[in-house]
Amino acid sequence: MKGTKRSKVSGSKMRKGCWEPGDEVTQDDYILLQPLYERANELGFTPAQKHMSDDLNYVVTLKRRFRTWRNVVAAAGLPWLSNCEQQERRLEYTVEKSRGGDP
């Protein structure tokens, strides 16, 4: 039978240095995630990538380490972006910001 065999090696093994769900979060990871924690505390909800736009280099660094924003959120232990409470808080923030208020 012709075809390609898929490797059973996980993505973290294929791309050295990439974190995958289930991997240990290291002390260096916690240090790397610190600005994300600070932004989450400032906003009152889990930041999406666009909420970190003041430092795009930081977002790129996080995605190099964790591969996806979903993995960034998982590694940080923050609530999922799709969590109902998070969505409500994000909507309130967006409405307040659109009114010109201080979110």
Summary of the structure (lengths in Angstrom):
residues: 103
radius of gyration: 16.8
end to end distance: 60.0
largest distance: 64.0
contacts: 228
relative contact order: 0.14
helix: 60%
strand: 0%
